[in-house]
Amino acid sequence: MKVYGTTTSACTHKVLMVLAEKGYEAELVEVSVLKGEDKSPEHRARQPFGEIPVLEDDGFLLYESRAIIRYLDQRLPGPLLTPADIRRRGLMEQWISIEQSYISGPVWTLVRGGPVYDIIRRSPGAKLMPPPPDAAGISTARAELAEAFDVAETTLAGQQFLAGPEFSLAEVTWLPYLQYLFASGGGDLVTERPNMSRWWQEISKRPTWMKVGRVLEAME
Ligand SMILES: N[C@@H](CCC(=O)N[C@@H](CS)C(=O)NCC(=O)O)C(=O)O
């Protein structure tokens, strides 16, 4: 199997995390967003929207990180990251959808207002990126995250993980965005909520995540 992506990309992290949880080594083919390689005709032939990651499995191509992680969870042996119980599975899907609808967008607004974006804006691919947000944009993004995190806080008061007692694909989708939120000065939104904070401490110290969750610190 091949993963086209880069080790500091949040969307690639989700795929690398599932591979790590399964104990499976895939070949990582570097496609640098900072160099604009994701917009090359060669990459667009694999991913028509010009984004990473893409999975190649014996000639079969799949893109969209959340589709890839669901595929890998079923495709590979090893511990399942999807609960067997149909209701818990429904809850896992609910939390993945919450991430996609209310978390990743505002997190990226805050990333674009922080130090990681200074690195991105000095890169050859910078002209493809939107400008940083103004103060009003930052405050709206923080308020949106606060609202969603209050919902997660209530859930995590009564159970260990988002979908129940097991770590699942829901955590896999939240981890990269929370990691980038901390790297961009928004970690207080997590740490001021005791149950989210306890959960974050646990999932971010998971050995598989410590292996794959690398934040961009310099132009590569
Ligand atoms: N919905 C896509 C989003 C992929 C995405 O935004 N990838 C980022 C890296 S984390 C990227 O390729 N950015 C370049 C761009 O948007 O031009 C997925 O989940 O795979």
The ligand as an ORCA input file, in Angstrom:
! r2SCAN-3c Opt
* xyz 0 1
  N     -11.575     16.576      2.660
  C     -10.188     16.271      2.396
  C      -9.366     17.458      2.799
  C      -7.928     17.252      2.517
  C      -7.089     18.463      2.866
  O      -7.575     19.561      3.166
  N      -5.797     18.261      2.830
  C      -4.908     19.347      3.076
  C      -3.741     18.919      3.928
  S      -4.270     18.509      5.561
  C      -4.438     19.824      1.754
  O      -4.261     19.032      0.851
  N      -4.301     21.127      1.636
  C      -3.930     21.735      0.430
  C      -5.012     22.594     -0.114
  O      -6.131     22.616      0.443
  O      -4.721     23.250     -1.103
  C      -9.780     15.021      3.177
  O     -10.279     14.818      4.286
  O      -8.958     14.231      2.669
*
